[in-house]
Amino acid sequence: MLDWEAISGLKMVSLESLFLNDCERTQRFSIDDCGILFDFAKTHLTVEVVETFGRLAQSAGLIAKRDALFGGQIVNVTEGRAAGHCAERGEGAADSVARAKTLHSRMRSLIEVIEAGGMGEIAHILHIGIGGSALGPQLLFDALARDAGRYDVAVVSNVDGAALAEVFRRFDPHKTLIAVASKTFTTSETLLNAASVLEWMTGAGVDDPLGRVIALTAAPEKALEWGIDETRILPFSESVGGRYSLWSSIGFPAAIALGWSGFEELLEGAAEMDRHFRFRPVEANAPVIAAFADLYYTQVKQCETRAIFAYDERLRLLPSYLQQLEMESNGKSVSADGARLGRHAAPVTWGGVGTDAQHAVFQLLHQGSHLIPVEFVAVIEPGHDLDEAHHQQLLGNCFAQGAALMAGRPSDDLARSYTGDRPSTTILLDRLDPRTLGSLIAFYEARTFVNAVLLGINPFDQFGVELGKQMAKAIDAGGVTFDASTMALIARAGV
């Protein structure tokens, strides 16, 4: 692999100089495809930086590993399996694609039964999951189907009973359908929440509450053991990781809320970005260029965080979704070969919604001592029919923030001085619909993969989440001694 010293030795030229010395910089560092404009011009990428990272990518075997991902080969080396999420949208090994289509057809058939009244009168869909089994469906519904008018959908992930209690106040138990989403169908928080929902329905006099449950899982035998009829189990492939699973039956609440045609558009949008990632050259490949920028700031400038701001209320859950995608995938300190990495991997992903965030955290972005790469995500077509001044002001604020971060403003009064030269990327969607959202999410998946390949880590396992789970189970079981602080907390709370 190319020595990382070549990367560390890259010089950072000011953004102002980069624009002054290249009248075509905006065009050179913008990529327009899949209904999305990716503007990297206000990052410190240069032709030299891209070429240097391109050599690193070649040395790291990016092309071969990308082909292995789409070819259904083993890319999750620690668990010895493929990563099958691309096959869910039709881009992968033929047998994996065929299986995904079969399971999608099964989901579509069940949705048609529900729509035809085969499970009684349904007004509410309660989706219970956690992590990838909840964040993806919640993002899809919130972004695309809030006003669809088909069903009232709620996603509950937190084991805190207050989350369920809020839903119980809104939903009619006699008109509620439950989707229990768990890859292994052993997730303790999810199963406890599901049991509490059944108790709620039983207490309300619902006949056969278990008959209102649909299981979304890669372990159908576990769902059968739990008591769910085989006709209401929607399996997905074991090779599809939780945080990559919204394209599978885990996306059931979005599919039923959007209608099947909307779900198919989502899949096709993702497939379109998959083809972009597979066939575009490096210099015109949005996920690859985005990963180069990520690595430039984490490895050259030692930036420890990356901020994402959605300038569209419909995308308010995007930062939370990306936190899991990026930090659970690449939050590693060990290489795929089992050696200590010796460098930072994933930065801390955080963010919020514009313009709210401007009045909360942008002070630090503009004048703080940290250099934080910022990503703005916006949509040209508004999601409402109010006075167009709303959307004009929203977009104006978005674009102005990127310009201000770059330009800064000197002042003799240091408290009012802005250093500028702070990088940002702008991702501008033509409109927010299932197709473009599918492309956007697939872009982030591919970007995460490229980062992992160049760092030499495996983005498809997540052993780091297990230790805390094991200790929580030990607390539930009792009879285990922890450190003095933890034992004092257990005693104080009566756990």
C-alpha positions in Angstrom: 0.0 0.0 0.0 1.2 3.5 -0.8 3.0 5.1 2.2 0.6 7.4 4.1 3.5 9.9 4.3 2.6 10.9 0.8 -0.8 11.9 2.1 0.5 13.5 5.2 2.9 15.6 3.2 0.1 17.3 1.2 0.1 21.0 1.5 -3.1 23.0 2.3 -3.6 26.0 0.0 -6.2 28.5 1.1 -9.6 28.2 -0.5 -9.4 31.9 -1.6 -6.1 31.1 -3.5 -7.6 28.0 -5.0 -10.5 30.0 -6.5 -8.2 32.9 -7.6 -5.9 30.6 -9.4 -8.5 28.4 -11.1 -11.4 30.1 -12.9 -12.9 26.6 -13.6 -12.7 25.3 -10.0 -16.4 25.2 -9.5 -17.0 23.0 -12.6 -13.8 21.0 -11.9 -14.9 20.0 -8.4 -18.7 19.6 -9.0 -20.4 16.4 -10.0 -24.0 16.3 -11.3 -25.8 13.0 -11.5 -28.8 11.1 -10.2 -30.7 14.4 -9.7 -28.1 15.6 -7.3 -25.4 18.2 -7.5 -22.3 17.5 -5.4 -20.3 20.7 -5.0 -16.8 20.0 -3.5 -15.3 23.3 -4.7 -15.2 24.8 -1.2 -13.1 22.0 0.1 -9.3 22.0 0.0 -9.2 19.3 -2.7 -6.9 20.0 -5.6 -5.9 18.0 -8.7 -2.8 17.0 -6.8 -4.7 15.8 -3.8 -7.2 13.8 -5.9 -4.3 12.2 -7.8 -2.5 11.3 -4.6 -5.5 9.7 -3.1 -6.2 8.1 -6.4 -2.8 6.3 -6.1 -3.7 5.3 -2.6 -7.0 3.9 -3.8 -5.2 1.9 -6.5 -2.7 0.6 -4.0 -5.5 -0.3 -1.6 -7.3 -2.3 -4.3 -10.4 -0.1 -4.3 -11.6 -1.3 -7.7 -11.2 -5.0 -6.9 -12.9 -4.6 -3.5 -15.7 -2.6 -5.1 -16.2 -5.4 -7.6 -16.1 -7.9 -4.8 -18.8 -6.0 -3.0 -21.1 -6.0 -6.0 -20.1 -9.5 -7.0 -21.4 -11.0 -3.8 -18.0 -12.1 -2.6 -16.9 -12.1 1.0 -16.1 -8.5 2.0 -17.1 -8.9 5.7 -13.9 -10.8 6.5 -14.3 -11.0 10.3 -17.7 -12.6 9.9 -16.9 -14.5 6.7 -19.8 -13.2 4.5 -20.8 -10.9 1.7 -22.5 -7.6 2.2 -25.8 -8.0 0.3 -27.5 -4.6 0.5 -26.7 -3.7 -3.1 -28.4 -6.8 -4.3 -31.6 -5.6 -2.6 -31.8 -2.9 -5.3 -30.7 -5.1 -8.2 -27.0 -4.4 -8.3 -25.0 -7.5 -7.3 -24.5 -11.2 -7.8 -27.2 -12.7 -9.9 -28.3 -15.3 -7.3 -28.4 -12.6 -4.6 -30.5 -10.3 -6.8 -32.9 -13.1 -7.6 -33.4 -13.9 -3.9 -33.9 -10.2 -3.0 -36.6 -9.9 -5.8 -38.4 -13.0 -4.5 -38.4 -11.6 -0.9 -39.6 -8.2 -2.2 -42.4 -9.9 -4.0 -43.4 -11.7 -0.8 -43.5 -8.3 1.0 -45.5 -6.8 -1.8 -48.1 -9.6 -1.7 -48.5 -9.1 2.1 -48.9 -5.4 1.6 -51.6 -6.0 -1.0 -53.4 -8.3 1.5 -53.3 -5.6 4.1 -54.5 -2.9 1.7 -57.4 -5.2 0.7 -58.5 -5.5 4.3 -57.2 -9.0 4.8 -55.9 -8.1 8.3 -58.9 -6.1 9.3 -59.3 -2.3 9.4 -55.8 -0.8 9.7 -55.2 2.9 10.4 -51.9 2.8 12.3 -48.6 1.0 11.7 -46.4 0.7 14.7 -42.8 -0.3 13.7 -40.6 -1.6 16.5 -36.9 -1.9 16.1 -33.6 -0.4 17.1 -30.5 0.8 15.4 -30.6 0.1 11.7 -33.9 -1.6 12.1 -35.4 1.7 13.1 -33.3 4.6 11.8 -33.7 3.8 8.1 -37.5 3.2 8.1 -37.9 6.3 10.3 -35.9 8.5 7.9 -37.8 7.2 4.9 -41.2 7.8 6.4 -40.3 11.2 7.8 -38.8 12.4 4.6 -41.3 11.0 2.1 -44.6 9.9 3.6 -45.6 12.2 6.4 -48.4 13.5 4.3 -49.1 10.4 2.2 -52.4 9.9 4.0 -52.3 6.1 3.7 -51.5 5.2 7.3 -50.4 6.8 10.5 -46.9 5.4 11.1 -44.9 5.5 14.3 -41.4 4.1 14.8 -40.4 3.1 18.3 -36.8 2.1 19.2 -36.1 3.3 22.7 -36.8 0.8 25.5 -37.8 3.7 27.7 -41.5 3.1 28.2 -42.3 6.7 27.6 -41.7 6.2 23.9 -44.4 3.5 23.7 -46.7 5.4 26.1 -46.8 8.3 23.6 -47.9 6.1 20.8 -50.5 4.4 23.0 -52.1 7.8 23.5 -52.4 8.4 19.8 -53.2 5.0 18.3 -56.4 2.9 18.4 -55.3 -0.6 19.4 -58.1 -2.1 17.4 -56.8 -0.5 14.2 -53.0 -1.0 14.8 -50.7 -3.3 12.8 -47.3 -4.1 14.5 -44.1 -4.6 12.6 -41.3 -6.1 14.7 -38.0 -5.6 13.1 -34.9 -7.5 14.3 -32.3 -9.1 12.2 -31.7 -11.9 14.7 -35.1 -11.7 16.4 -33.3 -11.8 19.7 -32.8 -8.0 20.3 -33.9 -7.6 23.9 -35.1 -4.0 23.7 -37.2 -4.7 20.6 -38.8 -7.9 22.0 -39.6 -6.2 25.3 -41.3 -3.3 23.5 -43.2 -5.8 21.3 -44.4 -7.7 24.4 -45.6 -4.5 25.9 -47.6 -3.6 22.8 -49.3 -7.0 22.9 -50.2 -6.4 26.5 -51.7 -3.0 25.6 -53.8 -4.6 22.8 -54.9 -7.5 25.0 -55.9 -5.1 27.7 -58.0 -3.1 25.2 -59.9 -6.3 24.2 -58.3 -6.9 20.8 -59.0 -10.4 19.6 -55.7 -12.3 18.7 -53.2 -9.4 19.1 -50.4 -11.7 17.9 -52.3 -12.0 14.6 -51.6 -8.3 14.1 -47.8 -8.8 14.2 -45.6 -8.9 11.1 -41.9 -10.0 11.6 -39.1 -8.4 9.6 -36.1 -10.6 10.2 -33.2 -12.6 8.8 -34.0 -15.3 11.3 -37.5 -16.5 10.4 -37.2 -19.5 12.6 -36.8 -17.3 15.7 -40.0 -15.4 14.7 -41.8 -18.6 14.4 -40.7 -19.6 17.9 -42.0 -16.3 19.2 -45.4 -17.2 17.9 -45.7 -15.4 14.6 -47.4 -17.2 11.7 -45.2 -18.0 8.7 -47.4 -16.0 6.4 -46.6 -12.8 8.4 -42.9 -13.3 8.4 -40.9 -11.2 5.9 -37.4 -12.5 5.8 -34.3 -10.8 4.4 -30.8 -12.1 3.6 -28.3 -12.7 6.5 -25.7 -10.9 4.4 -27.6 -7.6 4.7 -26.3 -5.6 7.6 -28.7 -3.8 10.0 -27.6 -0.3 9.1 -27.8 -1.2 5.4 -31.2 -3.0 5.6 -33.8 -0.3 4.8 -33.8 -1.7 1.2 -35.0 -5.1 2.4 -38.2 -6.0 4.3 -37.0 -3.7 7.1 -38.3 -1.0 4.8 -41.8 -2.4 5.2 -43.3 0.7 6.9 -42.0 2.9 4.2 -43.2 0.6 1.5 -46.8 0.4 2.9 -46.8 4.2 3.6 -45.4 5.2 0.2 -47.2 2.5 -1.8 -45.2 -0.1 -3.7 -44.4 2.1 -6.7 -42.8 4.6 -4.3 -40.7 1.9 -2.7 -39.6 0.6 -6.2 -38.5 4.2 -7.0 -36.4 4.3 -3.9 -34.7 1.1 -4.9 -34.1 2.3 -8.4 -32.6 5.6 -7.2 -30.2 3.6 -5.1 -29.3 1.4 -8.0 -28.7 4.5 -10.1 -26.1 5.7 -7.6 -24.7 2.1 -7.4 -24.1 2.3 -11.2 -22.5 5.8 -10.8 -20.1 4.4 -8.1 -19.3 1.3 -10.2 -18.7 2.9 -13.6 -17.7 6.5 -13.2 -14.0 7.4 -13.2 -12.4 8.5 -10.0 -12.4 12.2 -10.8 -16.1 12.1 -11.6 -17.2 9.7 -8.9 -19.1 11.4 -6.1 -18.6 8.8 -3.4 -14.9 8.5 -4.1 -14.3 12.2 -4.2 -16.2 12.7 -1.0 -14.2 10.0 0.7 -11.0 11.7 -0.5 -12.1 14.9 1.1 -13.0 13.0 4.3 -9.6 11.4 4.5 -7.8 14.7 3.7 -9.3 16.3 6.7 -9.0 13.4 9.1 -5.5 12.3 8.1 -3.8 15.5 6.9 -5.5 18.2 9.0 -6.4 15.8 12.0 -10.0 16.9 12.1 -11.9 14.7 14.6 -15.4 15.6 13.6 -17.6 16.2 10.5 -20.8 18.2 10.7 -23.9 17.7 8.5 -26.7 20.1 8.3 -29.9 19.4 6.4 -31.5 22.6 5.1 -34.8 20.9 4.6 -37.1 19.9 7.4 -38.0 16.6 5.7 -34.4 15.5 6.1 -34.1 16.4 9.8 -33.3 12.7 10.6 -30.5 12.5 8.1 -27.7 13.4 10.5 -28.9 10.8 13.0 -29.1 8.2 10.3 -25.6 9.0 9.1 -24.2 8.9 12.6 -24.9 5.2 12.7 -23.9 4.5 9.1 -20.5 6.1 9.4 -19.6 5.6 13.1 -20.8 2.0 13.4 -19.2 1.1 10.1 -15.9 2.9 10.4 -15.5 3.5 14.1 -12.6 1.0 14.3 -9.1 1.0 15.6 -8.2 -2.4 14.1 -7.5 -3.1 10.5 -9.3 -5.8 8.5 -6.1 -7.9 8.9 -6.4 -7.7 12.7 -3.6 -5.3 13.4 -3.7 -2.0 15.2 -4.7 0.7 12.8 -2.3 3.4 14.1 -4.4 6.3 12.8 -7.8 7.8 13.3 -10.6 6.2 11.3 -14.1 7.7 11.3 -14.5 11.2 12.5 -17.4 11.9 14.9 -20.4 12.6 12.8 -22.8 15.2 14.1 -25.1 17.9 12.8 -28.6 19.3 12.8 -31.2 21.2 10.7 -30.8 24.6 9.1 -31.7 27.2 10.0 -32.2 26.1 13.6 -28.5 25.1 13.9 -27.3 28.5 12.8 -28.6 29.9 16.1 -27.1 27.0 18.1 -23.8 25.7 16.9 -22.5 27.8 14.0 -20.7 30.1 16.4 -18.2 27.3 16.9 -18.0 26.5 13.2 -17.2 30.1 12.3 -15.0 31.2 15.2 -14.1 28.2 17.3 -10.6 26.8 17.6 -11.6 23.5 15.9 -11.4 23.0 12.1 -14.7 21.2 11.2 -15.5 20.2 7.7 -19.2 21.0 7.1 -21.7 19.4 4.7 -24.9 21.2 3.7 -27.7 19.1 2.2 -30.5 21.1 0.5 -33.3 20.6 -2.0 -34.3 23.1 -4.8 -38.0 22.2 -4.9 -39.8 23.0 -1.7 -41.8 20.5 0.3 -44.7 22.8 0.9 -47.0 25.3 -0.9 -46.5 28.2 1.4 -45.1 31.6 0.3 -42.0 30.9 -1.7 -40.2 33.4 0.5 -39.8 30.5 3.1 -37.8 28.4 0.7 -35.9 31.3 -0.8 -34.7 32.4 2.7 -33.9 28.8 3.6 -31.7 28.2 0.6 -30.2 31.7 0.8 -29.1 30.9 4.4 -27.6 27.6 3.3 -25.5 29.0 0.5 -24.5 32.1 2.6 -23.2 29.9 5.4 -20.9 28.0 3.0 -19.7 31.3 1.5 -19.1 32.8 5.0 -17.2 29.8 6.2 -14.8 30.1 3.3 -14.4 33.9 3.0 -14.4 34.9 6.6 -14.0 38.6 7.6 -11.0 40.2 9.2 -11.4 42.8 11.9 -9.2 44.7 14.3 -11.6 43.6 17.0 -10.6 39.9 17.4 -14.0 39.1 18.9 -15.5 40.1 15.6 -12.9 38.6 13.3 -13.7 35.5 11.2 -10.6 33.7 9.9 -12.4 32.0 7.1 -10.8 29.2 5.0 -13.2 26.7 6.6 -14.3 24.0 4.3 -17.7 22.9 3.3 -19.4 20.6 0.7 -22.9 21.3 -0.6 -25.2 18.5 -1.8 -28.1 20.0 -3.7 -31.0 17.7 -4.7 -33.3 18.8 -7.5 -36.3 17.5 -5.5 -36.9 15.2 -2.6 -38.7 12.1 -3.8 -38.1 8.4 -3.4 -35.7 8.2 -6.3 -33.4 11.0 -5.2 -33.5 10.0 -1.6 -32.5 6.4 -2.6 -29.6 7.9 -4.6 -28.5 10.1 -1.7 -28.5 7.2 0.9 -26.6 4.9 -1.5 -24.1 7.7 -2.0 -23.4 7.8 1.7 -23.1 4.0 1.8 -20.6 4.0 -1.0 -18.6 6.9 0.5 -18.4 4.9 3.8 -17.1 1.9 1.9 -14.4 3.9 0.1 -13.2 5.4 3.4 -13.0 1.9 4.9 -11.1 0.4 1.9 -8.5 3.2 2.0 -8.1 2.9 5.7 -7.8 -0.8 5.5 -10.7 -1.6 7.9 -13.9 -3.7 7.6 -17.0 -1.5 7.6 -19.4 -4.4 7.9 -18.9 -5.7 11.4 -19.8 -3.9 14.7 -18.3 -5.9 17.6 -18.0 -2.6 19.5 -21.7 -2.6 20.4 -21.6 -6.0 22.1 -19.8 -5.4 25.4 -22.3 -2.9 26.7 -25.1 -5.2 25.8 -23.5 -8.1 27.6 -23.0 -6.0 30.8 -26.6 -4.8 30.6 -27.8 -8.4 30.5 -25.5 -9.1 33.5 -27.2 -6.3 35.5 -30.6 -7.7 34.6 -29.5 -11.2 35.7 -28.0 -9.9 39.0 -25.3 -11.5 41.1 -22.5 -9.8 39.1 -20.1 -7.3 40.7 -19.0 -4.3 38.8 -16.8 -1.4 39.7 -17.7 0.6 42.8 -19.2 3.5 40.9 -21.5 1.3 38.8 -22.5 -0.7 41.9 -23.4 2.5 43.7 -25.6 3.6 40.7 -27.4 0.2 40.6 -28.1 0.5 44.3 -29.3 4.1 44.1 -31.7 3.3 41.3 -32.8 0.0 42.7 -32.0 -1.8 39.4 
